[in-house]
Amino acid sequence: MEREKILIVDDNRENIDILLDLFKGDYKVTVAITPERAIKIARSDSPPDIILLDILMPGMDGYEVCALLKGDPATQRIPIVFVTAVSEVMDAARGFALGAVDYITKPFHPPMVQARVAMHLSLKRKQEMLEEFAFIDALTEIPNRRRFDEVAEQEWSRSMRSGKPMSLLLMDVDHFKEYNDTYGHGRGDTALRRLAQAMADTMRRAGDFVARYGGEEFVAVLPYTDAAKARETAGRVMDAVEALAIEHSASPVAPHLTISVGVLTATPRAGLKLEQALEAVDQALYAAKHQGRRCVKAVEL
């Protein structure tokens, strides 16, 4: 199991050394001595599992850093523990209102510091387990629409900051009503499970994501993916579905189950919202179905 990651944010070398000695044996510890560096690490592709954040720092103080991270969908779930002198805890209500989970006071009492960090990491793991079950589609056992909404929002924010494109695939099983009418809903459920697994298996990068969108529709989020790569992925998904060779004698498109795919590639920017991207990919899927199904239609924003 990969070691959990702690980010220590402090401009005092003595405090950093004490905390490093406490945690480096059991956790992967990263240090930031400026607020700007802390925010960059938190927003990276390998974010910390918990942040120990000093309040008094030059320039941007800990409260401002906390507000920024809690206001960003990509970082708002990272627990933040303020590190502060006893005299500053009088302002604790402000920190909790901003979303911090705890305060650790200086001078440090090592067993208490270790116990509190371990407790918050344990709570985070349990919360993630509960959310994972809430985000899984019961039939196909891949992520559900609720999880897609969250991931899409996070990746949209990340792409807006980086200036890099992201892509969405919206996929619909062709003539699935006719499949259920011909073979029964039990066979239909089995087919959806097999299709979902085949789609998930085509996602090659760690950040690529596929979910059940609803009914016989599936959706994929492809971070940092341009139009050419998105079309390539769409073709790979189509091939994987057809390789299953699930018989569909009632389909006018092919003797087996097929899908139609809408592809949207966008570079998020001011004035362009995720809702517009979702509407555009839905229109692309409609165009693919209108063209005769079993094809890919792509648009860019």
C-alpha positions in Angstrom: 0.0 0.0 0.0 1.4 3.4 -1.0 2.3 5.6 2.0 -0.1 8.5 2.7 1.3 12.0 1.9 1.6 14.8 4.3 2.3 18.4 3.2 3.9 20.7 5.8 3.5 24.4 5.0 5.7 26.5 7.3 8.4 29.2 6.8 10.1 28.3 10.1 12.9 25.7 9.7 12.8 24.6 13.3 9.1 23.8 13.1 9.6 21.9 9.8 12.4 19.8 11.3 10.3 18.8 14.3 7.3 17.8 12.1 9.6 16.0 9.6 11.1 13.9 12.4 7.6 13.0 13.7 6.2 11.8 10.4 9.0 10.8 7.9 9.1 7.2 9.1 5.5 6.4 8.5 4.4 8.9 5.8 5.6 10.5 2.6 6.3 14.1 3.7 6.6 17.1 1.4 7.5 20.6 2.6 6.5 24.0 1.3 8.0 27.2 2.8 5.8 29.6 0.8 2.0 29.6 0.3 2.4 29.7 -3.5 4.4 26.5 -3.4 1.9 24.8 -1.1 -1.0 25.6 -3.5 1.0 24.3 -6.5 1.7 21.0 -4.7 -2.0 20.7 -3.5 -3.2 21.2 -7.1 -0.7 18.8 -8.6 -1.4 15.3 -10.0 -0.1 13.9 -6.8 -1.8 15.9 -4.1 -1.3 15.4 -0.3 -3.7 13.4 1.8 -3.5 16.0 4.6 -2.0 19.5 5.0 -0.3 20.9 8.1 -0.6 24.6 7.5 1.1 27.4 9.5 -1.1 30.4 10.0 1.4 33.2 10.2 3.4 33.4 7.0 4.7 36.4 5.0 2.5 37.5 2.2 -0.5 35.2 2.2 -1.5 33.9 5.6 -2.8 30.4 6.4 -6.4 31.5 6.4 -6.1 32.8 2.9 -4.4 29.6 1.7 -7.2 27.5 3.3 -9.9 29.6 1.7 -8.3 29.2 -1.7 -7.9 25.4 -1.4 -11.4 24.9 0.0 -12.9 27.0 -2.8 -11.3 24.8 -5.5 -13.2 21.5 -6.4 -9.8 19.8 -7.1 -8.5 20.5 -3.5 -11.5 21.1 -1.3 -11.5 17.5 0.1 -7.9 17.6 1.4 -8.1 17.9 5.3 -6.3 21.0 6.5 -4.9 21.2 10.1 -3.7 24.6 11.2 -0.4 24.8 13.0 -0.3 27.8 15.4 0.9 29.2 18.7 -1.5 28.8 21.7 -2.1 32.5 21.7 -3.6 32.4 18.2 -6.2 29.7 18.9 -8.6 32.4 20.0 -9.4 32.8 16.3 -10.2 29.1 15.9 -13.8 29.7 14.8 -12.5 31.5 11.7 -10.4 28.5 10.7 -13.2 26.0 11.2 -15.6 28.3 9.2 -13.1 28.2 6.3 -13.1 24.4 6.4 -10.1 23.4 8.5 -10.5 20.2 10.5 -8.3 20.9 13.5 -5.6 23.0 15.2 -2.2 21.8 16.4 -0.5 24.2 18.8 3.1 25.1 19.4 5.2 24.1 21.3 4.4 20.6 19.9 3.5 17.7 22.0 4.7 14.9 19.7 2.3 12.1 20.8 -0.7 14.4 20.5 0.4 15.7 17.1 0.9 12.2 15.7 -2.5 11.0 17.1 -4.4 13.9 15.6 -2.9 13.5 12.2 -3.5 9.7 12.3 -7.1 10.3 13.3 -7.8 12.8 10.5 -6.2 10.5 7.9 -8.3 7.6 9.2 -11.5 9.7 9.0 -10.5 10.7 5.4 -10.0 7.0 4.4 -13.4 6.1 5.9 -15.1 9.0 4.2 -13.6 8.0 0.8 -14.8 4.5 1.3 -18.4 5.7 2.0 -18.3 8.0 -1.0 -16.8 5.3 -3.2 -19.8 3.1 -2.5 -22.2 6.1 -3.1 -20.5 6.8 -6.4 -20.6 3.3 -7.9 -23.4 2.2 -10.2 -25.0 -0.8 -8.7 -25.7 -2.6 -12.0 -22.4 -2.1 -13.9 -20.1 -1.6 -10.9 -18.4 1.4 -12.6 -18.7 5.0 -11.4 -22.2 6.6 -11.6 -23.5 9.9 -12.9 -23.0 11.6 -9.5 -19.3 10.7 -9.6 -19.0 11.8 -13.2 -20.4 15.2 -12.3 -17.7 15.6 -9.6 -14.8 14.4 -11.8 -15.9 16.5 -14.7 -16.0 19.6 -12.6 -12.6 18.9 -11.1 -11.0 18.3 -14.5 -12.6 21.3 -16.0 -11.1 23.5 -13.2 -7.7 21.8 -13.7 -7.8 22.4 -17.4 -8.8 26.0 -17.0 -5.7 26.6 -14.8 -3.3 24.7 -17.1 -4.7 26.0 -20.4 -4.6 22.5 -21.7 -7.6 20.8 -23.5 -9.8 18.1 -22.1 -12.2 15.8 -23.9 -15.5 14.1 -23.2 -17.0 11.0 -24.8 -20.7 10.4 -24.6 -21.6 6.8 -25.7 -25.0 5.3 -26.4 -25.8 1.6 -27.0 -27.5 1.4 -30.4 -31.1 0.1 -30.4 -30.9 -1.2 -26.9 -34.6 -1.1 -26.4 -34.9 -3.6 -29.2 -32.3 -5.7 -27.5 -34.3 -5.8 -24.3 -37.5 -6.5 -26.2 -35.8 -9.4 -28.0 -33.7 -11.0 -25.3 -35.2 -9.8 -22.1 -34.0 -7.4 -19.4 -31.9 -10.0 -17.7 -29.8 -10.4 -20.8 -29.8 -6.7 -21.2 -28.4 -6.1 -17.7 -25.7 -8.7 -18.4 -24.8 -6.9 -21.6 -24.5 -3.5 -19.9 -22.1 -5.0 -17.4 -19.9 -6.5 -20.1 -20.0 -3.2 -22.1 -19.1 -1.1 -19.1 -16.1 -3.3 -18.3 -14.9 -3.2 -21.9 -15.1 0.5 -21.9 -13.3 0.9 -18.6 -10.6 -1.4 -19.9 -9.8 0.9 -22.8 -9.0 3.8 -20.5 -5.2 3.7 -20.6 -4.0 6.6 -18.5 -4.5 6.9 -14.7 -6.6 10.1 -15.1 -9.0 8.7 -17.8 -12.4 8.1 -16.3 -15.6 6.3 -17.5 -19.0 6.2 -15.9 -22.5 5.1 -16.5 -24.4 8.3 -17.5 -27.9 6.7 -17.2 -29.8 3.9 -18.9 -27.7 2.7 -21.8 -25.5 5.8 -22.0 -21.9 6.0 -20.8 -19.6 8.9 -20.5 -15.8 9.3 -20.4 -13.6 12.2 -19.2 -10.2 12.4 -20.8 -8.0 15.0 -19.1 -5.3 16.9 -21.1 -6.5 15.2 -24.3 -6.7 16.9 -27.7 -9.2 16.2 -30.5 -7.1 13.7 -32.3 -6.4 11.6 -29.2 -10.0 11.8 -28.2 -11.2 10.4 -31.5 -8.5 7.7 -31.2 -9.9 6.7 -27.8 -13.5 6.8 -29.1 -12.5 4.4 -31.9 -10.7 2.1 -29.4 -13.9 2.0 -27.2 -16.0 1.2 -30.3 -13.7 -1.6 -31.2 -13.7 -3.0 -27.7 -17.5 -3.1 -27.6 -17.7 -4.8 -31.0 -15.0 -7.3 -30.0 -17.5 -8.7 -27.4 -19.7 -9.8 -30.3 -22.8 -9.7 -28.2 -25.6 -11.0 -30.6 -28.3 -8.4 -31.5 -30.5 -9.9 -34.2 -33.0 -7.0 -34.0 -30.4 -4.3 -34.8 -30.6 -2.8 -38.3 -27.0 -1.6 -37.8 -25.1 -4.9 -37.2 -25.7 -8.4 -36.0 -24.1 -7.6 -32.7 -24.3 -4.7 -30.1 -22.7 -1.5 -31.2 -22.4 2.0 -29.9 -22.6 5.6 -31.2 -20.1 8.1 -29.7 -20.2 11.9 -29.4 -16.8 13.5 -28.8 -16.2 17.0 -27.4 -12.8 18.6 -27.0 -12.5 22.0 -25.3 -10.0 24.2 -23.7 -11.8 25.7 -20.7 -11.6 29.4 -20.5 -13.4 32.5 -19.2 -16.9 32.6 -20.6 -17.0 28.9 -21.4 -18.8 26.7 -18.9 -18.8 22.9 -18.4 -22.6 23.0 -19.0 -21.9 24.2 -22.5 -19.4 21.4 -23.1 -22.0 18.8 -21.9 -24.6 20.2 -24.2 -22.1 20.2 -27.1 -21.2 16.5 -26.5 -24.8 15.6 -26.3 -25.4 17.3 -29.7 -22.5 15.4 -31.1 -24.0 12.1 -29.9 -27.3 13.1 -31.4 -25.6 13.8 -34.8 -23.9 10.3 -34.7 -27.3 8.7 -34.0 -29.0 10.8 -36.7 -26.3 9.8 -39.2 -27.2 6.1 -38.8 -25.4 5.1 -35.5 -22.3 2.9 -35.1 -20.1 6.0 -35.7 -18.3 8.8 -34.1 -19.1 12.6 -34.4 -16.7 15.1 -32.9 -17.0 18.8 -32.1 -14.6 21.4 -30.5 -15.2 24.4 -28.4 
